[in-house]
């Protein structure tokens, strides 16, 4: 989370991802002028919400692989491929042929061909106009009484929309199968191993199992986002393999380009970016700003450059963000933020309390927002962290005692990090290693900087940690910057 501005939020995606009608792959110029304009307008806004673009040679590599597949799909020079600075495992596309893949996904695939299969799948969605055919989802439908009719507040509408609009559309099974089949065809025409699509889906399945085993499904990262927006099943993996077999090509008849992939990802940032802070289970910690908070059990935290998204039991939604207090008092800042959040919505102020939280001046404001069948609580906490830096929580919750207690515990957890605590939060990077004669997986696993080194080694390399290494075999490990 890069905390810039007084109250940064993810922009709503529902308005960005819709377009004109149409069905099925199209011939001739596939990208209309309207879609180009639509996608171009959405591109920078979308990146601002999803981590920003990751620069460097890895980004150039993704663009080169993407263009090779785009040429195979008949879209030469018509698409924009972006590596997103997020460790969430995901890829998605919007009209105008803007295609995004996160560094989290790039880290877990095993070859250039597997990366190409991801990009080919997204091109399949573009050519089939799946985004345009998706019915716009009502952001209120899944939020129950909280969203019943809290009209008049654009800020709260956006806040609620995050619960269902994060990282793109949800595709139907039919749409996924269509994109899978098209993607395999693009792989063949691009000269990549057609079996890489099934291998890529298997890598995502391993990621799912890794998250379940190491972090649990009650955390925001309990399942890869790609598997949520592109439902992943064993049957789908089998279909991809059958589609490859239907080409008549043998496995590995076309290259996977593993060496090029391993060279490209050596040095890729892995996990959280220190500029955005670290989500560690229920805890958020920012080493540069030296701040931290801990969410109660049952909450999920999702990082973005502009804010931390919070979701809790029974429909609790919220955000953590920050800004600068260039003039005025903390009270002035709190009143300005409350006015911005409430907007024109009917609301009743129930309390505004000045207090000290872990040594920091704070103001906690409670309101009740009118909805169709009554009211729901809105709670806002602001903190003066010194040096002109101000941080805040904005939380909408069900009208229940348990929810109030959870929100209060969240507010009281905010604190400053000591220099020693901040120093422990260091970035990690992918390193590619060529096995030497006699080297064992166990020796490499000991070099992995992670609480679960063996499962992570097995995930990144698609191999069991007990299988002997072959001299010259390339594998990925995760280390700190000062280790190799």
SULWO-V482698 format. One record per pair of residues at least 6 apart in sequence whose C-alpha atoms are under 8 Angstrom apart, sorted by sequence separation. I is the first residue (numbers start at 1). GAP is how many residues later the second one is. D is the distance in whole Angstrom. If there is no record, write none. Layout:
BEGIN
((I & GAP & D) (I & GAP & D))
END
This chain:
BEGIN
((47 & 6 & 7) (70 & 6 & 6) (71 & 6 & 8) (93 & 6 & 4) (109 & 6 & 6) (125 & 6 & 7) (141 & 6 & 8) (150 & 6 & 8) (151 & 6 & 8) (187 & 6 & 7) (188 & 6 & 6) (211 & 6 & 8) (215 & 6 & 8) (216 & 6 & 5) (217 & 6 & 7) (272 & 6 & 5) (278 & 6 & 6) (279 & 6 & 7) (285 & 6 & 6) (286 & 6 & 6) (295 & 6 & 8) (302 & 6 & 6) (303 & 6 & 6) (310 & 6 & 8) (311 & 6 & 5) (355 & 6 & 6) (356 & 6 & 6) (369 & 6 & 5) (370 & 6 & 7) (384 & 6 & 5) (385 & 6 & 7) (397 & 6 & 6) (448 & 6 & 8) (450 & 6 & 8) (458 & 6 & 6) (70 & 7 & 8) (92 & 7 & 6) (93 & 7 & 6) (140 & 7 & 5) (150 & 7 & 8) (187 & 7 & 6) (215 & 7 & 6) (272 & 7 & 7) (277 & 7 & 7) (278 & 7 & 5) (285 & 7 & 4) (301 & 7 & 6) (302 & 7 & 5) (310 & 7 & 6) (311 & 7 & 6) (354 & 7 & 7) (355 & 7 & 5) (368 & 7 & 6) (369 & 7 & 5) (383 & 7 & 6) (384 & 7 & 7) (397 & 7 & 8) (446 & 7 & 7) (458 & 7 & 6) (70 & 8 & 8) (91 & 8 & 8) (92 & 8 & 5) (140 & 8 & 7) (277 & 8 & 6) (278 & 8 & 6) (284 & 8 & 5) (285 & 8 & 7) (301 & 8 & 6) (302 & 8 & 7) (309 & 8 & 8) (310 & 8 & 5) (325 & 8 & 7) (354 & 8 & 6) (355 & 8 & 6) (368 & 8 & 5) (369 & 8 & 6) (382 & 8 & 7) (383 & 8 & 5) (445 & 8 & 6) (457 & 8 & 7) (67 & 9 & 7) (70 & 9 & 7) (91 & 9 & 5) (92 & 9 & 7) (106 & 9 & 7) (185 & 9 & 8) (277 & 9 & 4) (283 & 9 & 7) (284 & 9 & 6) (300 & 9 & 8) (301 & 9 & 5) (309 & 9 & 6) (310 & 9 & 5) (354 & 9 & 4) (355 & 9 & 8) (368 & 9 & 5) (369 & 9 & 7) (382 & 9 & 6) (383 & 9 & 6) (445 & 9 & 6) (448 & 9 & 7) (67 & 10 & 7) (91 & 10 & 4) (184 & 10 & 6) (211 & 10 & 7) (212 & 10 & 6) (276 & 10 & 7) (277 & 10 & 7) (283 & 10 & 6) (284 & 10 & 6) (300 & 10 & 6) (301 & 10 & 7) (309 & 10 & 5) (310 & 10 & 8) (353 & 10 & 5) (354 & 10 & 7) (367 & 10 & 6) (368 & 10 & 6) (382 & 10 & 4) (90 & 11 & 6) (91 & 11 & 6) (211 & 11 & 5) (212 & 11 & 7) (275 & 11 & 8) (277 & 11 & 8) (283 & 11 & 4) (299 & 11 & 7) (300 & 11 & 5) (308 & 11 & 5) (309 & 11 & 7) (352 & 11 & 7) (353 & 11 & 5) (366 & 11 & 7) (367 & 11 & 5) (381 & 11 & 5) (382 & 11 & 7) (454 & 11 & 7) (67 & 12 & 7) (90 & 12 & 6) (211 & 12 & 6) (274 & 12 & 7) (282 & 12 & 6) (283 & 12 & 6) (299 & 12 & 6) (300 & 12 & 6) (307 & 12 & 6) (308 & 12 & 5) (352 & 12 & 6) (353 & 12 & 6) (366 & 12 & 6) (367 & 12 & 6) (380 & 12 & 7) (381 & 12 & 5) (395 & 12 & 8) (445 & 12 & 6) (89 & 13 & 6) (147 & 13 & 7) (184 & 13 & 7) (211 & 13 & 8) (274 & 13 & 7) (275 & 13 & 7) (282 & 13 & 5) (299 & 13 & 4) (307 & 13 & 6) (308 & 13 & 7) (351 & 13 & 8) (352 & 13 & 4) (366 & 13 & 5) (380 & 13 & 6) (381 & 13 & 7) (67 & 14 & 8) (88 & 14 & 7) (89 & 14 & 8) (90 & 14 & 7) (91 & 14 & 7) (183 & 14 & 8) (208 & 14 & 7) (274 & 14 & 7) (282 & 14 & 7) (298 & 14 & 6) (299 & 14 & 7) (307 & 14 & 5) (351 & 14 & 6) (352 & 14 & 6) (365 & 14 & 6) (366 & 14 & 7) (379 & 14 & 8) (380 & 14 & 5) (461 & 14 & 6) (66 & 15 & 6) (87 & 15 & 7) (88 & 15 & 8) (89 & 15 & 5) (90 & 15 & 6) (208 & 15 & 5) (282 & 15 & 7) (298 & 15 & 6) (306 & 15 & 7) (307 & 15 & 8) (350 & 15 & 8) (351 & 15 & 5) (364 & 15 & 7) (365 & 15 & 5) (379 & 15 & 6) (380 & 15 & 6) (461 & 15 & 6) (19 & 16 & 7) (82 & 16 & 8) (84 & 16 & 7) (86 & 16 & 6) (87 & 16 & 6) (88 & 16 & 5) (89 & 16 & 4) (207 & 16 & 8) (208 & 16 & 6) (349 & 16 & 8) (350 & 16 & 6) (351 & 16 & 7) (364 & 16 & 6) (365 & 16 & 6) (378 & 16 & 7) (379 & 16 & 5) (460 & 16 & 6) (63 & 17 & 8) (79 & 17 & 7) (80 & 17 & 6) (81 & 17 & 6) (82 & 17 & 6) (83 & 17 & 6) (84 & 17 & 6) (85 & 17 & 6) (86 & 17 & 6) (87 & 17 & 4) (88 & 17 & 7) (143 & 17 & 7) (180 & 17 & 8) (207 & 17 & 7) (282 & 17 & 7) (284 & 17 & 8) (349 & 17 & 6) (350 & 17 & 5) (364 & 17 & 4) (378 & 17 & 6) (379 & 17 & 6) (460 & 17 & 8) (63 & 18 & 5) (79 & 18 & 5) (80 & 18 & 5) (81 & 18 & 5) (82 & 18 & 5) (83 & 18 & 5) (84 & 18 & 4) (85 & 18 & 6) (86 & 18 & 6) (87 & 18 & 7) (101 & 18 & 8) (282 & 18 & 7) (283 & 18 & 8) (349 & 18 & 4) (350 & 18 & 7) (363 & 18 & 6) (364 & 18 & 7) (378 & 18 & 5) (393 & 18 & 7) (19 & 19 & 8) (62 & 19 & 7) (63 & 19 & 7) (78 & 19 & 7) (79 & 19 & 6) (80 & 19 & 6) (81 & 19 & 6) (82 & 19 & 6) (83 & 19 & 6) (84 & 19 & 6) (208 & 19 & 8) (282 & 19 & 7) (348 & 19 & 5) (349 & 19 & 7) (362 & 19 & 7) (363 & 19 & 5) (377 & 19 & 6) (378 & 19 & 7) (457 & 19 & 7) (62 & 20 & 7) (79 & 20 & 7) (81 & 20 & 8) (83 & 20 & 6) (99 & 20 & 7) (140 & 20 & 7) (204 & 20 & 7) (347 & 20 & 6) (348 & 20 & 5) (362 & 20 & 6) (363 & 20 & 7) (376 & 20 & 7) (377 & 20 & 6) (445 & 20 & 8) (457 & 20 & 6) (62 & 21 & 7) (139 & 21 & 7) (140 & 21 & 8) (347 & 21 & 5) (348 & 21 & 7) (362 & 21 & 4) (376 & 21 & 7) (377 & 21 & 7) (428 & 21 & 8) (16 & 22 & 8) (139 & 22 & 5) (142 & 22 & 8) (279 & 22 & 7) (347 & 22 & 4) (361 & 22 & 6) (362 & 22 & 6) (376 & 22 & 6) (377 & 22 & 6) (16 & 23 & 8) (59 & 23 & 7) (99 & 23 & 7) (204 & 23 & 7) (279 & 23 & 7) (346 & 23 & 6) (347 & 23 & 6) (360 & 23 & 7) (361 & 23 & 6) (376 & 23 & 6) (442 & 23 & 7) (59 & 24 & 5) (99 & 24 & 8) (279 & 24 & 7) (345 & 24 & 7) (346 & 24 & 6) (360 & 24 & 6) (361 & 24 & 8) (375 & 24 & 8) (441 & 24 & 6) (442 & 24 & 8) (58 & 25 & 8) (139 & 25 & 7) (278 & 25 & 8) (345 & 25 & 8) (360 & 25 & 6) (441 & 25 & 7) (16 & 26 & 6) (97 & 26 & 7) (139 & 26 & 8) (277 & 26 & 8) (441 & 26 & 7) (91 & 27 & 7) (205 & 27 & 7) (276 & 27 & 7) (441 & 27 & 7) (54 & 28 & 8) (55 & 28 & 8) (91 & 28 & 8) (276 & 28 & 7) (440 & 28 & 6) (441 & 28 & 6) (450 & 28 & 8) (53 & 29 & 7) (54 & 29 & 6) (93 & 29 & 6) (97 & 29 & 6) (276 & 29 & 6) (334 & 29 & 7) (440 & 29 & 6) (448 & 29 & 6) (449 & 29 & 6) (53 & 30 & 6) (54 & 30 & 5) (92 & 30 & 6) (93 & 30 & 8) (381 & 30 & 7) (439 & 30 & 7) (447 & 30 & 7) (448 & 30 & 5) (449 & 30 & 5) (53 & 31 & 5) (54 & 31 & 5) (91 & 31 & 8) (95 & 31 & 7) (201 & 31 & 7) (385 & 31 & 8) (447 & 31 & 8) (448 & 31 & 6) (449 & 31 & 7) (52 & 32 & 6) (53 & 32 & 5) (93 & 32 & 7) (94 & 32 & 7) (330 & 32 & 8) (331 & 32 & 7) (439 & 32 & 8) (445 & 32 & 8) (447 & 32 & 7) (13 & 33 & 8) (51 & 33 & 6) (52 & 33 & 6) (93 & 33 & 7) (330 & 33 & 8) (437 & 33 & 8) (438 & 33 & 8) (444 & 33 & 7) (11 & 34 & 7) (50 & 34 & 7) (51 & 34 & 5) (52 & 34 & 8) (95 & 34 & 8) (435 & 34 & 7) (436 & 34 & 8) (437 & 34 & 5) (11 & 35 & 7) (50 & 35 & 8) (51 & 35 & 5) (134 & 35 & 8) (202 & 35 & 7) (435 & 35 & 7) (436 & 35 & 5) (437 & 35 & 8) (50 & 36 & 7) (95 & 36 & 7) (201 & 36 & 6) (435 & 36 & 5) (436 & 36 & 6) (47 & 37 & 7) (94 & 37 & 7) (95 & 37 & 7) (134 & 37 & 8) (434 & 37 & 8) (435 & 37 & 5) (10 & 38 & 7) (11 & 38 & 6) (131 & 38 & 7) (434 & 38 & 5) (435 & 38 & 5) (10 & 39 & 5) (198 & 39 & 5) (434 & 39 & 6) (435 & 39 & 6) (9 & 40 & 7) (10 & 40 & 8) (198 & 40 & 7) (434 & 40 & 5) (435 & 40 & 8) (130 & 41 & 8) (433 & 41 & 6) (434 & 41 & 6) (198 & 42 & 5) (338 & 42 & 7) (432 & 42 & 7) (433 & 42 & 5) (197 & 43 & 6) (198 & 43 & 5) (432 & 43 & 6) (433 & 43 & 6) (197 & 44 & 8) (432 & 44 & 5) (433 & 44 & 7) (30 & 45 & 7) (130 & 45 & 7) (195 & 45 & 8) (431 & 45 & 6) (432 & 45 & 6) (29 & 46 & 8) (195 & 46 & 6) (430 & 46 & 6) (431 & 46 & 5) (31 & 47 & 7) (65 & 47 & 8) (69 & 47 & 7) (334 & 47 & 8) (430 & 47 & 6) (431 & 47 & 6) (334 & 48 & 6) (430 & 48 & 5) (431 & 48 & 7) (54 & 49 & 8) (195 & 49 & 5) (429 & 49 & 5) (430 & 49 & 7) (65 & 50 & 8) (66 & 50 & 7) (69 & 50 & 7) (70 & 50 & 8) (73 & 50 & 8) (125 & 50 & 7) (194 & 50 & 5) (195 & 50 & 8) (428 & 50 & 6) (429 & 50 & 6) (65 & 51 & 6) (69 & 51 & 6) (128 & 51 & 8) (428 & 51 & 5) (429 & 51 & 6) (330 & 52 & 8) (428 & 52 & 4) (429 & 52 & 7) (66 & 53 & 6) (70 & 53 & 7) (330 & 53 & 8) (427 & 53 & 6) (428 & 53 & 6) (431 & 53 & 7) (66 & 54 & 8) (124 & 54 & 7) (125 & 54 & 6) (176 & 54 & 7) (330 & 54 & 7) (358 & 54 & 8) (426 & 54 & 7) (427 & 54 & 7) (39 & 55 & 6) (43 & 55 & 7) (124 & 55 & 4) (176 & 55 & 8) (194 & 55 & 8) (357 & 55 & 6) (358 & 55 & 8) (360 & 55 & 8) (39 & 56 & 5) (40 & 56 & 7) (123 & 56 & 8) (124 & 56 & 7) (184 & 56 & 8) (195 & 56 & 6) (357 & 56 & 8) (358 & 56 & 7) (359 & 56 & 8) (38 & 57 & 7) (39 & 57 & 5) (122 & 57 & 7) (194 & 57 & 8) (195 & 57 & 8) (357 & 57 & 7) (358 & 57 & 6) (38 & 58 & 7) (39 & 58 & 7) (121 & 58 & 5) (124 & 58 & 5) (167 & 58 & 7) (170 & 58 & 7) (171 & 58 & 6) (173 & 58 & 7) (193 & 58 & 7) (357 & 58 & 7) (358 & 58 & 8) (36 & 59 & 7) (37 & 59 & 7) (39 & 59 & 7) (121 & 59 & 6) (124 & 59 & 6) (170 & 59 & 4) (171 & 59 & 6) (177 & 59 & 8) (181 & 59 & 7) (184 & 59 & 7) (193 & 59 & 6) (35 & 60 & 5) (36 & 60 & 4) (123 & 60 & 7) (169 & 60 & 6) (170 & 60 & 7) (171 & 60 & 8) (180 & 60 & 7) (184 & 60 & 7) (193 & 60 & 7) (194 & 60 & 7) (196 & 60 & 7) (35 & 61 & 4) (36 & 61 & 7) (121 & 61 & 7) (122 & 61 & 8) (168 & 61 & 7) (193 & 61 & 4) (34 & 62 & 8) (120 & 62 & 7) (121 & 62 & 5) (167 & 62 & 8) (181 & 62 & 7) (192 & 62 & 5) (193 & 62 & 5) (219 & 62 & 6) (326 & 62 & 6) (120 & 63 & 4) (121 & 63 & 8) (191 & 63 & 6) (192 & 63 & 5) (193 & 63 & 5) (219 & 63 & 7) (325 & 63 & 5) (31 & 64 & 8) (32 & 64 & 7) (119 & 64 & 8) (120 & 64 & 8) (191 & 64 & 7) (192 & 64 & 6) (324 & 64 & 5) (325 & 64 & 6) (31 & 65 & 6) (118 & 65 & 8) (324 & 65 & 5) (325 & 65 & 6) (31 & 66 & 7) (117 & 66 & 6) (120 & 66 & 6) (188 & 66 & 8) (215 & 66 & 7) (323 & 66 & 6) (324 & 66 & 6) (117 & 67 & 7) (120 & 67 & 7) (322 & 67 & 7) (323 & 67 & 5) (322 & 68 & 6) (323 & 68 & 6) (322 & 69 & 4) (117 & 70 & 6) (321 & 70 & 6) (322 & 70 & 6) (116 & 71 & 7) (320 & 71 & 7) (321 & 71 & 6) (320 & 72 & 6) (321 & 72 & 7) (320 & 73 & 5) (113 & 74 & 8) (319 & 74 & 6) (320 & 74 & 7) (92 & 75 & 8) (318 & 75 & 7) (319 & 75 & 5) (19 & 76 & 7) (92 & 76 & 7) (116 & 76 & 8) (318 & 76 & 5) (319 & 76 & 7) (17 & 77 & 6) (18 & 77 & 8) (90 & 77 & 8) (318 & 77 & 4) (17 & 78 & 7) (317 & 78 & 6) (318 & 78 & 6) (113 & 79 & 6) (117 & 79 & 7) (118 & 79 & 7) (219 & 79 & 8) (316 & 79 & 7) (317 & 79 & 6) (113 & 80 & 6) (117 & 80 & 5) (218 & 80 & 6) (219 & 80 & 7) (220 & 80 & 5) (316 & 80 & 6) (317 & 80 & 7) (218 & 81 & 7) (219 & 81 & 5) (220 & 81 & 6) (221 & 81 & 8) (316 & 81 & 4) (114 & 82 & 5) (118 & 82 & 7) (218 & 82 & 7) (219 & 82 & 7) (220 & 82 & 6) (315 & 82 & 7) (316 & 82 & 7) (113 & 83 & 6) (114 & 83 & 6) (117 & 83 & 7) (314 & 83 & 8) (315 & 83 & 7) (113 & 84 & 8) (314 & 84 & 7) (114 & 85 & 7) (115 & 85 & 8) (114 & 86 & 5) (316 & 87 & 8) (110 & 90 & 8) (313 & 90 & 8) (109 & 91 & 6) (110 & 93 & 8) (109 & 94 & 6) (108 & 95 & 7) (108 & 96 & 8) (30 & 97 & 7) (25 & 99 & 8) (108 & 99 & 8) (26 & 101 & 6) (25 & 102 & 5) (26 & 102 & 7) (24 & 103 & 7) (25 & 103 & 4) (24 & 104 & 4) (25 & 104 & 7) (23 & 105 & 6) (24 & 105 & 7) (23 & 106 & 6) (22 & 107 & 7) (23 & 107 & 7) (21 & 108 & 8) (22 & 110 & 7) (23 & 110 & 7) (296 & 110 & 6) (21 & 111 & 6) (22 & 111 & 7) (19 & 112 & 7) (20 & 112 & 6) (21 & 112 & 6) (18 & 113 & 6) (19 & 113 & 5) (20 & 113 & 8) (73 & 113 & 6) (296 & 113 & 7) (17 & 114 & 6) (18 & 114 & 5) (19 & 114 & 8) (72 & 114 & 5) (295 & 114 & 8) (296 & 114 & 6) (17 & 115 & 7) (72 & 115 & 8) (295 & 115 & 5) (18 & 116 & 8) (294 & 116 & 6) (50 & 117 & 8) (69 & 117 & 6) (72 & 117 & 5) (293 & 117 & 7) (18 & 118 & 7) (69 & 118 & 7) (72 & 118 & 5) (295 & 118 & 8) (71 & 119 & 8) (294 & 119 & 6) (293 & 120 & 5) (294 & 120 & 7) (69 & 121 & 6) (292 & 121 & 8) (293 & 121 & 4) (14 & 122 & 7) (68 & 122 & 6) (292 & 122 & 6) (293 & 122 & 6) (14 & 123 & 7) (291 & 123 & 7) (292 & 123 & 6) (291 & 124 & 6) (292 & 124 & 6) (291 & 125 & 4) (292 & 125 & 6) (290 & 126 & 6) (291 & 126 & 5) (290 & 127 & 5) (290 & 128 & 7) (290 & 129 & 8) (287 & 130 & 8) (285 & 132 & 8) (290 & 132 & 6) (88 & 133 & 7) (90 & 134 & 7) (92 & 134 & 8) (287 & 134 & 8) (288 & 134 & 7) (89 & 135 & 5) (90 & 135 & 5) (91 & 135 & 6) (287 & 135 & 4) (88 & 136 & 7) (89 & 136 & 6) (90 & 136 & 4) (286 & 136 & 7) (287 & 136 & 7) (88 & 137 & 7) (89 & 137 & 6) (90 & 137 & 8) (287 & 138 & 6) (113 & 142 & 8) (114 & 142 & 7) (113 & 143 & 5) (112 & 144 & 6) (113 & 144 & 6) (111 & 145 & 6) (112 & 145 & 5) (113 & 145 & 8) (12 & 146 & 6) (111 & 146 & 6) (112 & 146 & 6) (11 & 147 & 7) (111 & 147 & 4) (162 & 147 & 8) (278 & 147 & 8) (10 & 148 & 8) (110 & 148 & 7) (111 & 148 & 8) (112 & 148 & 7) (163 & 148 & 7) (9 & 149 & 8) (12 & 149 & 6) (111 & 149 & 8) (112 & 149 & 5) (9 & 150 & 8) (12 & 150 & 7) (111 & 150 & 5) (14 & 151 & 7) (17 & 151 & 8) (110 & 151 & 8) (111 & 151 & 7) (274 & 151 & 8) (10 & 152 & 7) (13 & 152 & 6) (17 & 152 & 8) (274 & 152 & 7) (12 & 153 & 7) (13 & 153 & 8) (274 & 153 & 6) (163 & 154 & 7) (273 & 154 & 6) (13 & 155 & 7) (272 & 155 & 7) (271 & 156 & 7) (160 & 157 & 7) (270 & 157 & 7) (271 & 157 & 7) (107 & 158 & 7) (159 & 158 & 7) (269 & 158 & 7) (270 & 158 & 5) (106 & 159 & 8) (159 & 159 & 7) (269 & 159 & 6) (270 & 159 & 5) (159 & 160 & 8) (269 & 160 & 4) (270 & 160 & 6) (107 & 161 & 8) (268 & 161 & 5) (269 & 161 & 6) (267 & 162 & 5) (268 & 162 & 5) (107 & 163 & 7) (266 & 163 & 8) (267 & 163 & 5) (268 & 163 & 8) (266 & 164 & 6) (267 & 164 & 6) (103 & 165 & 8) (265 & 165 & 7) (266 & 165 & 5) (103 & 166 & 8) (104 & 166 & 7) (265 & 166 & 8) (266 & 166 & 5) (103 & 167 & 8) (104 & 167 & 7) (265 & 167 & 8) (146 & 169 & 8) (263 & 169 & 7) (262 & 170 & 6) (144 & 171 & 7) (143 & 172 & 6) (87 & 183 & 7) (87 & 184 & 5) (86 & 185 & 8) (87 & 185 & 6) (155 & 185 & 7) (156 & 185 & 7) (86 & 186 & 7) (155 & 186 & 5) (156 & 186 & 7) (86 & 187 & 8) (154 & 187 & 8) (155 & 187 & 7) (85 & 188 & 8) (153 & 188 & 7) (155 & 188 & 8) (153 & 189 & 5) (154 & 189 & 7) (152 & 190 & 8) (153 & 190 & 5) (152 & 191 & 6) (153 & 191 & 6) (152 & 192 & 5) (153 & 192 & 5) (151 & 193 & 8) (152 & 193 & 4) (151 & 194 & 6) (152 & 194 & 7) (150 & 195 & 7) (61 & 203 & 7) (58 & 206 & 6) (57 & 207 & 7) (58 & 207 & 6) (270 & 208 & 7) (58 & 210 & 7) (262 & 212 & 7) (262 & 214 & 8) (259 & 215 & 8) (150 & 219 & 7) (150 & 220 & 6) (151 & 220 & 8) (149 & 221 & 8) (150 & 221 & 5) (149 & 222 & 5) (150 & 222 & 8) (148 & 223 & 6) (149 & 223 & 5) (147 & 224 & 8) (148 & 224 & 6) (146 & 225 & 8) (148 & 225 & 8) (145 & 226 & 8) (145 & 228 & 8) (146 & 230 & 6) (145 & 231 & 8) (214 & 238 & 7) (210 & 245 & 7) (210 & 246 & 8) (210 & 249 & 7) (146 & 250 & 7) (146 & 251 & 7) (146 & 252 & 7) (207 & 252 & 7) (51 & 253 & 5) (52 & 253 & 7) (145 & 253 & 8) (206 & 253 & 6) (50 & 254 & 6) (51 & 254 & 5) (49 & 255 & 6) (50 & 255 & 7) (49 & 256 & 6) (203 & 256 & 7) (206 & 256 & 8) (48 & 257 & 7) (49 & 257 & 7) (48 & 258 & 7) (203 & 259 & 7) (2 & 273 & 6) (3 & 273 & 8) (1 & 274 & 7) (2 & 274 & 5) (1 & 275 & 3) (2 & 275 & 8) (1 & 276 & 6) (10 & 294 & 8) (10 & 296 & 7) (9 & 297 & 6) (10 & 297 & 7) (8 & 298 & 5) (9 & 298 & 6) (8 & 299 & 6) (1 & 302 & 6) (2 & 302 & 8) (3 & 302 & 7) (4 & 302 & 7) (1 & 303 & 5) (2 & 303 & 5) (3 & 303 & 6) (1 & 304 & 4) (2 & 304 & 6) (3 & 304 & 7) (1 & 305 & 6) (2 & 305 & 8) (1 & 306 & 6) (1 & 307 & 7) (8 & 313 & 7) (7 & 314 & 6) (8 & 314 & 8) (7 & 315 & 6) (6 & 316 & 6) (7 & 316 & 7) (5 & 317 & 7) (6 & 317 & 4) (3 & 318 & 6) (4 & 318 & 7) (5 & 318 & 5) (6 & 318 & 6) (3 & 319 & 6) (4 & 319 & 6) (5 & 319 & 7) (3 & 320 & 6) (107 & 323 & 7) (7 & 330 & 8) (110 & 350 & 8) (108 & 351 & 7) (109 & 351 & 7) (110 & 351 & 7) (108 & 352 & 5) (110 & 352 & 7) (107 & 353 & 7) (108 & 353 & 8))
END
